[in-house]
Amino acid sequence: MNIQSIPAIKGLLIDLDGTMYQGTRPVEGADQLIRFLKSSNIAYRFVTNNSSATPEDVAARLNGMGIPAEPQDVCTSGQAAAVYIAERQPGASVFVIGMKGLRQALLDSGLQLTDERPDYVVQGIDRQFTYDLLARAVRHIREGAPYILTNPDLLVPSTDGLVPGAGSISAMLRAASGTEPIVIGKPSSILMDYALKQIGLSAQDTWVVGDNLATDIAAGKASGCGTMLVLTGLTTRDNYDGYARAAGCEPDRIYETLDALTEEIAAMLELNKTV
């Protein structure tokens, strides 16, 4: 490994599914990585496209797998969507298609939830989605409400395998309204920029860690961060070339395991001590 080619790492933005865990199982080395970052005073955030869960929910899930986490360590697409709106129109009214995590994030940012004449339509994954919600959202968008999409994931993992995600619901809204949404989550840079503000670092000092070229790595590139692909989830050596072509981007570094990533960061820190 050529650690001299790695600029100083002050912070990491870390993906969750496929990077920290797979389903209900932690990825090997996930707990050691987080403990190492803590002991080395390297700032980090868990960055997830999942808008259905609150930061408290995410932290509880991680802790349940033995991965240390606090709610303030978590950045969700729901939080980023709420802040995006609140910065542009404080106290705006919002028609929401989404679950607890998204609704709570909107309220926490001082936004008002409404069914009639909203300033914005915000949509994430919604497991109670109905035709009536679709019809009302389309009407509001066609009447001029900007359409905000938490994340474009067409499929998401569940205990029953892959199921439709926020992007699948969005396909209906886009087709019926004739409007393209403002996308908040990966591969958009908006979620990453939100996380960078939370971590208090510049993109030049921060690296994105993830297992998905089309979301994690593409978002890191879009935000100007360094990118580290771990072959712990979606991407493997066997499928790498196809995914790289489809994503239109490649990572700055590739690691077989989280342990290898931890070892390289540790070596980089030791090298900096001697410079």
Summary of the structure (lengths in Angstrom):
residues: 275
radius of gyration: 18.9
end to end distance: 18.1
largest distance: 63.8
contacts: 968
relative contact order: 0.16
helix: 44%
strand: 20%
